[in-house]
Structure formats: C-alpha cells, structure tokens
C-alpha cells in the first residue's frame, strides 16, 4: 500500500539507496520492499538484498554480522564515491 502511495515520489529519488529485508519477516511483507525497489528509477544507484532467515530487526538477528558487514561495505563504497 505504501508503495502505491509513494510511487510518484519514488520516481524523484536520486540518492543511492540500499534496501535489506529478511525473508522470514512476519511484520512487514517482503513483497512491499520488492515493489518499492521496482518503483525506484532503473537509472539510479539502488540495491536490494534479502537476508535469508532474517526477521524484522536485522541488526538483532543471529546472522546480523553478515547483514551489518553488507551495510558497512555499501556505506564505505558510497562514501568513497561522495568524497571523490
């Protein structure tokens, strides 16, 4: 539903975006995140990662190290681009 409401606004996004969603999340449907990712412009820097076995709070999950490592690498990559 949120993606439907934001679809027009999502076309205006230009800032790089990383979306990460656990495939075992019972609070927020992963399809909403997938739909949001698809609604973002194809020309922008965007990445969507699925955390296998991840629930709603990925930073508190048993596999949090993998997720946090992914986030850190993404931030470092984009910090390098921004400072170039």
PyMOL commands that set and color helices and strands:
alter all, ss='L'
color gray80, all
select helices_A, chain A and resi 2-10+30-39+58-60+64-83
alter helices_A, ss='H'
color red, helices_A
select strands_A, chain A and resi 17-22+46-51
alter strands_A, ss='S'
color yellow, strands_A
deselect
rebuild
show_as cartoon
